[in-house]
Amino acid sequence: MSKKLIAFAAMLALAFGMTACEEKTTPEKASNATKSAGQTAGDAAKATGNAVGDAGKAAGNAVGDAGKAAGNAVGDAGKAAGNAVGDAAKATGNAVGDAAKATGNAVGDAAKATGDWLAGSKDDAVKTAQNKVSDLETKWQALQDKAAPTTDEAKADWQKTKDQMAQLLADAKTRLVAAKDATDDVWQKDIRPALAAALDKAQKLYDDAAAKFGSTQAT
């Protein structure tokens, strides 16, 4: 009887011991699980923070690079625009200069063609024309003394040239006589243009004749 009681008591003690062990193990497991979960959450938060920080840094760098690129692009565009304006201004200036030069040359040629070499006061122009007549007569006489056409055709051409020169010089002298008593208005409108035209034709006739009949044996 006593052995059974002892065995029963031992079994109860063992059962209580096992229960106590189970009760002690469960809180420890819970504590360890909580600790593990906390570490996991902390690691996740840390990783999230790092990711957010890296993303922010990358975004900041991207914005900075974009701003720098935009600034460079604006600067290059401004420089290109300035160069284009400068080149256009230079080209325009050159074009204007060339046009002005061409206009000046054209005006000079036109003035020469219309007898404006007799510009100035009437007295000065008359003196210039008289000197021109005297110079042409001297050179023309020298050419007549030298010219010696040999063929009938050349002789006829030479005689025609002499007749034309005599008429032009006579016309110029007539205009010079008329200029003495002419009013400024008549001089400018009538006499001066006609006098200049006669002397220009006489000069051209002499130049052509000198080239054609200036040799000793003109044909």
C-alpha positions in Angstrom: 0.0 0.0 0.0 2.7 2.4 0.8 4.6 1.7 -2.4 1.6 2.6 -4.5 1.2 5.9 -2.6 4.9 6.6 -3.2 4.6 5.8 -6.9 1.4 8.0 -7.2 3.2 10.9 -5.4 6.1 10.5 -7.7 3.9 10.6 -10.8 2.2 13.8 -9.5 5.5 15.4 -8.9 6.7 14.5 -12.4 3.4 15.9 -13.9 3.8 19.2 -12.0 7.4 19.4 -13.0 6.5 18.9 -16.6 3.7 21.5 -16.4 6.1 24.0 -14.8 8.6 23.4 -17.6 6.0 23.9 -20.3 4.7 27.1 -18.6 8.3 28.4 -18.4 9.2 27.5 -22.1 6.2 29.2 -23.6 7.0 32.7 -22.3 10.6 32.4 -23.4 9.5 31.4 -26.9 7.1 34.3 -27.0 9.9 36.6 -25.9 12.3 35.3 -28.5 9.6 35.6 -31.2 8.9 39.2 -30.2 12.5 40.0 -30.2 13.0 38.5 -33.7 9.9 40.3 -35.0 11.3 43.6 -33.6 14.7 43.0 -35.3 12.9 42.2 -38.6 10.8 45.3 -38.4 13.8 47.4 -37.5 15.8 46.0 -40.4 12.9 46.6 -42.7 12.6 50.2 -41.5 16.3 50.7 -41.8 16.2 49.3 -45.4 13.2 51.5 -46.2 15.0 54.5 -44.9 18.1 53.8 -46.8 16.1 53.2 -50.0 14.2 56.5 -49.5 17.5 58.3 -48.8 19.2 56.8 -51.9 16.1 57.6 -54.0 16.1 61.2 -52.7 19.8 61.5 -53.4 19.5 60.1 -56.9 16.5 62.5 -57.6 18.5 65.4 -56.3 21.5 64.5 -58.5 19.1 64.1 -61.5 17.5 67.5 -60.9 21.0 69.1 -60.5 22.2 67.4 -63.7 19.1 68.5 -65.6 19.5 72.0 -64.4 23.1 72.1 -65.4 22.3 70.7 -68.8 19.5 73.2 -69.3 21.8 76.0 -68.3 24.5 74.9 -70.7 21.9 74.5 -73.5 20.6 78.1 -72.8 24.1 79.4 -72.8 25.0 77.6 -76.0 21.8 78.9 -77.6 22.5 82.4 -76.5 26.1 82.2 -77.8 24.9 80.8 -81.2 22.3 83.5 -81.5 24.8 86.2 -80.7 27.2 84.8 -83.3 24.4 84.6 -85.8 23.4 88.2 -85.2 27.0 89.4 -85.4 27.5 87.5 -88.7 24.3 88.9 -90.1 25.3 92.5 -89.1 28.7 92.0 -90.6 27.2 90.6 -93.9 24.7 93.5 -94.0 27.5 96.0 -93.4 29.5 94.5 -96.2 26.5 94.4 -98.5 25.7 98.1 -97.8 29.3 99.0 -98.4 29.5 97.1 -101.7 26.2 98.7 -102.8 27.4 102.2 -101.9 30.6 101.6 -103.8 28.8 100.3 -106.8 26.4 103.2 -106.7 29.3 105.6 -106.4 31.0 104.0 -109.4 27.8 104.1 -111.4 27.2 107.7 -110.6 30.8 108.5 -111.6 30.4 106.6 -114.9 27.1 108.3 -115.5 28.5 111.7 -114.8 31.4 111.0 -117.2 29.0 109.8 -119.9 26.7 112.8 -119.7 29.6 115.3 -119.8 29.7 116.2 -116.1 33.4 116.6 -116.5 32.4 120.1 -117.5 30.8 120.7 -114.1 31.4 123.8 -112.1 30.9 127.4 -113.0 30.3 128.4 -116.6 33.7 130.2 -116.9 35.6 127.2 -115.6 33.8 124.8 -117.8 34.4 127.0 -120.9 38.1 127.2 -120.1 38.2 123.4 -119.7 36.4 122.9 -123.0 38.7 125.3 -124.8 41.8 123.4 -123.6 40.2 120.2 -124.7 39.6 121.5 -128.2 43.2 122.8 -128.4 44.6 119.5 -127.3 42.5 117.5 -129.8 43.4 119.8 -132.7 47.1 119.4 -131.9 46.9 115.6 -131.7 44.7 115.4 -134.7 47.1 117.4 -136.9 49.9 115.2 -135.8 47.9 112.1 -136.8 47.1 113.6 -140.2 50.8 114.2 -140.8 51.6 110.6 -140.0 48.7 108.7 -141.5 49.3 107.2 -144.9 46.5 104.9 -146.1 47.5 103.0 -149.2 44.3 101.3 -150.5 41.4 103.1 -152.0 39.1 101.8 -149.2 41.5 102.9 -146.5 41.8 106.3 -148.2 38.0 106.7 -148.4 37.7 105.7 -144.7 40.4 108.2 -143.7 38.7 111.0 -145.6 35.4 110.2 -143.9 37.1 110.3 -140.5 38.7 113.7 -141.3 35.4 115.1 -142.3 33.7 113.9 -139.1 36.5 115.3 -136.9 36.3 118.7 -138.7 32.5 118.8 -138.1 32.8 117.8 -134.4 35.5 120.4 -133.7 33.6 123.1 -135.5 30.5 122.2 -133.5 32.4 122.5 -130.3 33.9 125.9 -131.2 30.4 127.1 -132.1 29.1 126.1 -128.7 32.0 127.8 -127.0 31.1 131.1 -128.8 27.5 130.8 -127.8 28.5 130.1 -124.2 30.0 133.6 -123.8 26.7 135.5 -123.8 24.4 132.6 -122.6 22.5 132.8 -119.3 23.3 130.1 -116.7 20.0 128.4 -117.4 20.7 128.2 -121.2 24.3 127.1 -120.5 23.2 124.3 -118.1 20.3 123.0 -120.2 21.5 123.4 -123.8 25.0 124.5 -124.4 27.0 122.5 -121.8 25.4 119.1 -122.7 25.9 119.7 -126.5 29.5 120.9 -126.0 30.4 117.9 -123.9 28.8 115.5 -126.4 30.7 117.0 -129.3 34.0 116.8 -127.5 33.4 113.2 -126.2 32.7 112.1 -129.8 35.7 113.9 -131.1 37.9 112.2 -128.5 36.6 108.7 -129.4 37.0 109.4 -133.1 40.6 110.4 -132.6 41.3 107.3 -130.5 39.8 105.0 -133.1 41.6 106.8 -136.0 44.9 106.7 -134.1 44.6 102.9 -133.7 43.6 102.4 -137.3 45.7 105.0 -139.2 48.5 105.6 -136.8 51.0 103.3 -138.5 53.2 104.6 -141.3 51.6 102.3 -143.8 47.9 102.0 -142.9 45.8 99.8 -145.1 
